[in-house]
Amino acid sequence: MRSETRQQARKYLRGLLAPLERKTSWQLAEQLTDSTPDRMQRLLYRARLRC
């Protein structure tokens, strides 16, 4: 996994743990100082589930 991907995954987890009432892509991006939710959505779209 690339370092940028790991960094974005950490940001995503921090966003999920943030005290936000609703957790939409836009709200997570704003909370994590991203200008748009594109990186977050790309992370989720390309993620592989390892069960």
PDB file with SEQRES, HELIX, SHEET and CRYST1 records, atoms N, CA, C and O in Angstrom:
SEQRES   1 A   51  MET ARG SER GLU THR ARG GLN GLN ALA ARG LYS TYR LEU          
SEQRES   2 A   51  ARG GLY LEU LEU ALA PRO LEU GLU ARG LYS THR SER TRP          
SEQRES   3 A   51  GLN LEU ALA GLU GLN LEU THR ASP SER THR PRO ASP ARG          
SEQRES   4 A   51  MET GLN ARG LEU LEU TYR ARG ALA ARG LEU ARG CYS              
HELIX    1 AA1 SER A    3  LEU A   17  1                                  15    
HELIX    2 AA2 SER A   25  GLN A   31  1                                   7    
HELIX    3 AA3 ASP A   38  ARG A   46  1                                   9    
CRYST1    1.000    1.000    1.000  90.00  90.00  90.00 P 1           1          
ATOM      1  N   MET A   1       0.848  -1.176   0.000  1.00  0.00           N  
ATOM      2  CA  MET A   1       0.000   0.000   0.000  1.00  0.00           C  
ATOM      3  C   MET A   1       0.895   1.242   0.000  1.00  0.00           C  
ATOM      4  O   MET A   1       1.879   1.305   0.737  1.00  0.00           O  
ATOM      5  N   ARG A   2       0.555   2.206  -0.813  1.00  0.00           N  
ATOM      6  CA  ARG A   2       1.344   3.436  -0.903  1.00  0.00           C  
ATOM      7  C   ARG A   2       1.155   4.295   0.333  1.00  0.00           C  
ATOM      8  O   ARG A   2       0.131   4.211   1.011  1.00  0.00           O  
ATOM      9  N   SER A   3       2.147   5.119   0.621  1.00  0.00           N  
ATOM     10  CA  SER A   3       2.083   5.962   1.823  1.00  0.00           C  
ATOM     11  C   SER A   3       0.925   6.953   1.744  1.00  0.00           C  
ATOM     12  O   SER A   3       0.312   7.263   2.766  1.00  0.00           O  
ATOM     13  N   GLU A   4       0.615   7.457   0.542  1.00  0.00           N  
ATOM     14  CA  GLU A   4      -0.506   8.391   0.401  1.00  0.00           C  
ATOM     15  C   GLU A   4      -1.827   7.698   0.733  1.00  0.00           C  
ATOM     16  O   GLU A   4      -2.717   8.297   1.336  1.00  0.00           O  
ATOM     17  N   THR A   5      -1.940   6.452   0.340  1.00  0.00           N  
ATOM     18  CA  THR A   5      -3.155   5.691   0.624  1.00  0.00           C  
ATOM     19  C   THR A   5      -3.293   5.459   2.121  1.00  0.00           C  
ATOM     20  O   THR A   5      -4.380   5.611   2.678  1.00  0.00           O  
ATOM     21  N   ARG A   6      -2.193   5.092   2.774  1.00  0.00           N  
ATOM     22  CA  ARG A   6      -2.235   4.895   4.228  1.00  0.00           C  
ATOM     23  C   ARG A   6      -2.588   6.191   4.942  1.00  0.00           C  
ATOM     24  O   ARG A   6      -3.365   6.185   5.898  1.00  0.00           O  
ATOM     25  N   GLN A   7      -2.028   7.288   4.488  1.00  0.00           N  
ATOM     26  CA  GLN A   7      -2.310   8.591   5.098  1.00  0.00           C  
ATOM     27  C   GLN A   7      -3.791   8.947   4.938  1.00  0.00           C  
ATOM     28  O   GLN A   7      -4.419   9.435   5.878  1.00  0.00           O  
ATOM     29  N   GLN A   8      -4.341   8.704   3.761  1.00  0.00           N  
ATOM     30  CA  GLN A   8      -5.754   9.006   3.534  1.00  0.00           C  
ATOM     31  C   GLN A   8      -6.643   8.088   4.365  1.00  0.00           C  
ATOM     32  O   GLN A   8      -7.684   8.518   4.861  1.00  0.00           O  
ATOM     33  N   ALA A   9      -6.245   6.838   4.520  1.00  0.00           N  
ATOM     34  CA  ALA A   9      -7.018   5.906   5.349  1.00  0.00           C  
ATOM     35  C   ALA A   9      -7.020   6.371   6.800  1.00  0.00           C  
ATOM     36  O   ALA A   9      -8.046   6.284   7.473  1.00  0.00           O  
ATOM     37  N   ARG A  10      -5.894   6.859   7.286  1.00  0.00           N  
ATOM     38  CA  ARG A  10      -5.842   7.403   8.658  1.00  0.00           C  
ATOM     39  C   ARG A  10      -6.758   8.610   8.798  1.00  0.00           C  
ATOM     40  O   ARG A  10      -7.472   8.744   9.793  1.00  0.00           O  
ATOM     41  N   LYS A  11      -6.736   9.486   7.803  1.00  0.00           N  
ATOM     42  CA  LYS A  11      -7.612  10.654   7.838  1.00  0.00           C  
ATOM     43  C   LYS A  11      -9.075  10.233   7.856  1.00  0.00           C  
ATOM     44  O   LYS A  11      -9.888  10.824   8.566  1.00  0.00           O  
ATOM     45  N   TYR A  12      -9.407   9.210   7.075  1.00  0.00           N  
ATOM     46  CA  TYR A  12     -10.777   8.718   7.030  1.00  0.00           C  
ATOM     47  C   TYR A  12     -11.208   8.208   8.406  1.00  0.00           C  
ATOM     48  O   TYR A  12     -12.307   8.517   8.868  1.00  0.00           O  
ATOM     49  N   LEU A  13     -10.354   7.438   9.052  1.00  0.00           N  
ATOM     50  CA  LEU A  13     -10.675   6.929  10.393  1.00  0.00           C  
ATOM     51  C   LEU A  13     -10.830   8.061  11.399  1.00  0.00           C  
ATOM     52  O   LEU A  13     -11.733   8.030  12.235  1.00  0.00           O  
ATOM     53  N   ARG A  14      -9.947   9.066  11.322  1.00  0.00           N  
ATOM     54  CA  ARG A  14     -10.088  10.231  12.216  1.00  0.00           C  
ATOM     55  C   ARG A  14     -11.428  10.927  11.973  1.00  0.00           C  
ATOM     56  O   ARG A  14     -12.083  11.373  12.915  1.00  0.00           O  
ATOM     57  N   GLY A  15     -11.823  11.015  10.719  1.00  0.00           N  
ATOM     58  CA  GLY A  15     -13.105  11.626  10.392  1.00  0.00           C  
ATOM     59  C   GLY A  15     -14.276  10.836  10.949  1.00  0.00           C  
ATOM     60  O   GLY A  15     -15.241  11.414  11.449  1.00  0.00           O  
ATOM     61  N   LEU A  16     -14.191   9.517  10.863  1.00  0.00           N  
ATOM     62  CA  LEU A  16     -15.266   8.678  11.411  1.00  0.00           C  
ATOM     63  C   LEU A  16     -15.361   8.801  12.922  1.00  0.00           C  
ATOM     64  O   LEU A  16     -16.447   8.683  13.490  1.00  0.00           O  
ATOM     65  N   LEU A  17     -14.245   9.034  13.566  1.00  0.00           N  
ATOM     66  CA  LEU A  17     -14.234   9.166  15.026  1.00  0.00           C  
ATOM     67  C   LEU A  17     -14.534  10.590  15.492  1.00  0.00           C  
ATOM     68  O   LEU A  17     -14.709  10.825  16.688  1.00  0.00           O  
ATOM     69  N   ALA A  18     -14.593  11.529  14.572  1.00  0.00           N  
ATOM     70  CA  ALA A  18     -14.859  12.930  14.917  1.00  0.00           C  
ATOM     71  C   ALA A  18     -16.294  13.087  15.418  1.00  0.00           C  
ATOM     72  O   ALA A  18     -17.192  12.352  15.008  1.00  0.00           O  
ATOM     73  N   PRO A  19     -16.492  14.051  16.308  1.00  0.00           N  
ATOM     74  CA  PRO A  19     -17.836  14.270  16.862  1.00  0.00           C  
ATOM     75  C   PRO A  19     -18.742  15.055  15.911  1.00  0.00           C  
ATOM     76  O   PRO A  19     -19.185  16.157  16.235  1.00  0.00           O  
ATOM     77  N   LEU A  20     -19.007  14.493  14.765  1.00  0.00           N  
ATOM     78  CA  LEU A  20     -19.914  15.115  13.799  1.00  0.00           C  
ATOM     79  C   LEU A  20     -21.272  14.446  13.898  1.00  0.00           C  
ATOM     80  O   LEU A  20     -21.369  13.240  14.124  1.00  0.00           O  
ATOM     81  N   GLU A  21     -22.320  15.241  13.727  1.00  0.00           N  
ATOM     82  CA  GLU A  21     -23.662  14.676  13.791  1.00  0.00           C  
ATOM     83  C   GLU A  21     -23.912  13.729  12.626  1.00  0.00           C  
ATOM     84  O   GLU A  21     -24.431  12.628  12.811  1.00  0.00           O  
ATOM     85  N   ARG A  22     -23.538  14.167  11.415  1.00  0.00           N  
ATOM     86  CA  ARG A  22     -23.664  13.332  10.222  1.00  0.00           C  
ATOM     87  C   ARG A  22     -22.286  13.215   9.599  1.00  0.00           C  
ATOM     88  O   ARG A  22     -21.471  14.132   9.695  1.00  0.00           O  
ATOM     89  N   LYS A  23     -22.035  12.102   8.971  1.00  0.00           N  
ATOM     90  CA  LYS A  23     -20.715  11.874   8.395  1.00  0.00           C  
ATOM     91  C   LYS A  23     -20.829  11.594   6.896  1.00  0.00           C  
ATOM     92  O   LYS A  23     -20.699  10.456   6.445  1.00  0.00           O  
ATOM     93  N   THR A  24     -21.074  12.663   6.144  1.00  0.00           N  
ATOM     94  CA  THR A  24     -21.103  12.546   4.692  1.00  0.00           C  
ATOM     95  C   THR A  24     -19.681  12.783   4.177  1.00  0.00           C  
ATOM     96  O   THR A  24     -18.808  13.239   4.915  1.00  0.00           O  
ATOM     97  N   SER A  25     -19.467  12.469   2.914  1.00  0.00           N  
ATOM     98  CA  SER A  25     -18.138  12.673   2.323  1.00  0.00           C  
ATOM     99  C   SER A  25     -17.711  14.133   2.404  1.00  0.00           C  
ATOM    100  O   SER A  25     -16.554  14.431   2.701  1.00  0.00           O  
ATOM    101  N   TRP A  26     -18.642  15.036   2.140  1.00  0.00           N  
ATOM    102  CA  TRP A  26     -18.307  16.457   2.190  1.00  0.00           C  
ATOM    103  C   TRP A  26     -17.955  16.894   3.612  1.00  0.00           C  
ATOM    104  O   TRP A  26     -16.997  17.640   3.811  1.00  0.00           O  
ATOM    105  N   GLN A  27     -18.714  16.439   4.588  1.00  0.00           N  
ATOM    106  CA  GLN A  27     -18.441  16.834   5.969  1.00  0.00           C  
ATOM    107  C   GLN A  27     -17.123  16.257   6.467  1.00  0.00           C  
ATOM    108  O   GLN A  27     -16.383  16.929   7.186  1.00  0.00           O  
ATOM    109  N   LEU A  28     -16.825  15.023   6.093  1.00  0.00           N  
ATOM    110  CA  LEU A  28     -15.535  14.442   6.469  1.00  0.00           C  
ATOM    111  C   LEU A  28     -14.394  15.216   5.823  1.00  0.00           C  
ATOM    112  O   LEU A  28     -13.386  15.492   6.474  1.00  0.00           O  
ATOM    113  N   ALA A  29     -14.543  15.567   4.556  1.00  0.00           N  
ATOM    114  CA  ALA A  29     -13.504  16.322   3.862  1.00  0.00           C  
ATOM    115  C   ALA A  29     -13.276  17.674   4.541  1.00  0.00           C  
ATOM    116  O   ALA A  29     -12.130  18.078   4.742  1.00  0.00           O  
ATOM    117  N   GLU A  30     -14.339  18.364   4.890  1.00  0.00           N  
ATOM    118  CA  GLU A  30     -14.195  19.647   5.582  1.00  0.00           C  
ATOM    119  C   GLU A  30     -13.527  19.480   6.936  1.00  0.00           C  
ATOM    120  O   GLU A  30     -12.672  20.284   7.307  1.00  0.00           O  
ATOM    121  N   GLN A  31     -13.897  18.465   7.666  1.00  0.00           N  
ATOM    122  CA  GLN A  31     -13.318  18.201   8.985  1.00  0.00           C  
ATOM    123  C   GLN A  31     -11.816  17.923   8.862  1.00  0.00           C  
ATOM    124  O   GLN A  31     -11.037  18.282   9.745  1.00  0.00           O  
ATOM    125  N   LEU A  32     -11.425  17.290   7.773  1.00  0.00           N  
ATOM    126  CA  LEU A  32     -10.034  16.880   7.587  1.00  0.00           C  
ATOM    127  C   LEU A  32      -9.247  17.836   6.703  1.00  0.00           C  
ATOM    128  O   LEU A  32      -8.152  17.505   6.250  1.00  0.00           O  
ATOM    129  N   THR A  33      -9.795  19.011   6.457  1.00  0.00           N  
ATOM    130  CA  THR A  33      -9.175  20.090   5.682  1.00  0.00           C  
ATOM    131  C   THR A  33      -8.873  19.712   4.230  1.00  0.00           C  
ATOM    132  O   THR A  33      -7.919  20.231   3.650  1.00  0.00           O  
ATOM    133  N   ASP A  34      -9.654  18.831   3.642  1.00  0.00           N  
ATOM    134  CA  ASP A  34      -9.580  18.574   2.211  1.00  0.00           C  
ATOM    135  C   ASP A  34     -10.562  19.521   1.534  1.00  0.00           C  
ATOM    136  O   ASP A  34     -11.630  19.803   2.078  1.00  0.00           O  
ATOM    137  N   SER A  35     -10.211  20.009   0.365  1.00  0.00           N  
ATOM    138  CA  SER A  35     -11.095  20.965  -0.308  1.00  0.00           C  
ATOM    139  C   SER A  35     -12.327  20.293  -0.906  1.00  0.00           C  
ATOM    140  O   SER A  35     -13.385  20.914  -1.012  1.00  0.00           O  
ATOM    141  N   THR A  36     -12.195  19.035  -1.294  1.00  0.00           N  
ATOM    142  CA  THR A  36     -13.317  18.276  -1.843  1.00  0.00           C  
ATOM    143  C   THR A  36     -13.259  16.845  -1.287  1.00  0.00           C  
ATOM    144  O   THR A  36     -12.231  16.435  -0.747  1.00  0.00           O  
ATOM    145  N   PRO A  37     -14.343  16.093  -1.414  1.00  0.00           N  
ATOM    146  CA  PRO A  37     -14.336  14.715  -0.919  1.00  0.00           C  
ATOM    147  C   PRO A  37     -13.738  13.713  -1.913  1.00  0.00           C  
ATOM    148  O   PRO A  37     -13.847  12.505  -1.703  1.00  0.00           O  
ATOM    149  N   ASP A  38     -13.116  14.188  -2.978  1.00  0.00           N  
ATOM    150  CA  ASP A  38     -12.617  13.295  -4.023  1.00  0.00           C  
ATOM    151  C   ASP A  38     -11.647  12.240  -3.500  1.00  0.00           C  
ATOM    152  O   ASP A  38     -11.778  11.064  -3.839  1.00  0.00           O  
ATOM    153  N   ARG A  39     -10.691  12.634  -2.696  1.00  0.00           N  
ATOM    154  CA  ARG A  39      -9.707  11.675  -2.178  1.00  0.00           C  
ATOM    155  C   ARG A  39     -10.366  10.610  -1.311  1.00  0.00           C  
ATOM    156  O   ARG A  39     -10.024   9.430  -1.390  1.00  0.00           O  
ATOM    157  N   MET A  40     -11.306  11.037  -0.490  1.00  0.00           N  
ATOM    158  CA  MET A  40     -12.010  10.107   0.389  1.00  0.00           C  
ATOM    159  C   MET A  40     -12.821   9.105  -0.435  1.00  0.00           C  
ATOM    160  O   MET A  40     -12.809   7.905  -0.159  1.00  0.00           O  
ATOM    161  N   GLN A  41     -13.515   9.607  -1.438  1.00  0.00           N  
ATOM    162  CA  GLN A  41     -14.331   8.742  -2.274  1.00  0.00           C  
ATOM    163  C   GLN A  41     -13.473   7.790  -3.097  1.00  0.00           C  
ATOM    164  O   GLN A  41     -13.839   6.631  -3.292  1.00  0.00           O  
ATOM    165  N   ARG A  42     -12.336   8.274  -3.580  1.00  0.00           N  
ATOM    166  CA  ARG A  42     -11.421   7.422  -4.340  1.00  0.00           C  
ATOM    167  C   ARG A  42     -10.871   6.301  -3.456  1.00  0.00           C  
ATOM    168  O   ARG A  42     -10.749   5.160  -3.900  1.00  0.00           O  
ATOM    169  N   LEU A  43     -10.541   6.629  -2.211  1.00  0.00           N  
ATOM    170  CA  LEU A  43     -10.061   5.624  -1.259  1.00  0.00           C  
ATOM    171  C   LEU A  43     -11.102   4.534  -1.070  1.00  0.00           C  
ATOM    172  O   LEU A  43     -10.776   3.348  -1.124  1.00  0.00           O  
ATOM    173  N   LEU A  44     -12.339   4.920  -0.852  1.00  0.00           N  
ATOM    174  CA  LEU A  44     -13.396   3.949  -0.616  1.00  0.00           C  
ATOM    175  C   LEU A  44     -13.736   3.146  -1.870  1.00  0.00           C  
ATOM    176  O   LEU A  44     -14.065   1.963  -1.782  1.00  0.00           O  
ATOM    177  N   TYR A  45     -13.657   3.782  -3.022  1.00  0.00           N  
ATOM    178  CA  TYR A  45     -13.981   3.101  -4.269  1.00  0.00           C  
ATOM    179  C   TYR A  45     -12.953   2.016  -4.590  1.00  0.00           C  
ATOM    180  O   TYR A  45     -13.303   0.940  -5.077  1.00  0.00           O  
ATOM    181  N   ARG A  46     -11.683   2.310  -4.313  1.00  0.00           N  
ATOM    182  CA  ARG A  46     -10.614   1.383  -4.683  1.00  0.00           C  
ATOM    183  C   ARG A  46     -10.219   0.420  -3.572  1.00  0.00           C  
ATOM    184  O   ARG A  46      -9.369  -0.445  -3.782  1.00  0.00           O  
ATOM    185  N   ALA A  47     -10.813   0.552  -2.414  1.00  0.00           N  
ATOM    186  CA  ALA A  47     -10.429  -0.306  -1.286  1.00  0.00           C  
ATOM    187  C   ALA A  47     -10.836  -1.748  -1.561  1.00  0.00           C  
ATOM    188  O   ALA A  47     -11.900  -2.022  -2.117  1.00  0.00           O  
ATOM    189  N   ARG A  48      -9.974  -2.644  -1.162  1.00  0.00           N  
ATOM    190  CA  ARG A  48     -10.267  -4.076  -1.259  1.00  0.00           C  
ATOM    191  C   ARG A  48     -10.570  -4.601   0.135  1.00  0.00           C  
ATOM    192  O   ARG A  48      -9.849  -4.320   1.093  1.00  0.00           O  
ATOM    193  N   LEU A  49     -11.627  -5.353   0.230  1.00  0.00           N  
ATOM    194  CA  LEU A  49     -11.969  -5.960   1.505  1.00  0.00           C  
ATOM    195  C   LEU A  49     -11.137  -7.215   1.689  1.00  0.00           C  
ATOM    196  O   LEU A  49     -11.086  -8.077   0.812  1.00  0.00           O  
ATOM    197  N   ARG A  50     -10.494  -7.305   2.827  1.00  0.00           N  
ATOM    198  CA  ARG A  50      -9.692  -8.497   3.122  1.00  0.00           C  
ATOM    199  C   ARG A  50     -10.291  -9.185   4.329  1.00  0.00           C  
ATOM    200  O   ARG A  50     -10.063  -8.785   5.471  1.00  0.00           O  
ATOM    201  N   CYS A  51     -11.048 -10.213   4.063  1.00  0.00           N  
ATOM    202  CA  CYS A  51     -11.718 -10.944   5.155  1.00  0.00           C  
ATOM    203  C   CYS A  51     -11.095 -12.305   5.353  1.00  0.00           C  
ATOM    204  O   CYS A  51     -11.525 -13.061   6.224  1.00  0.00           O  
TER     205      CYS A  51                                                      
END                                                                             
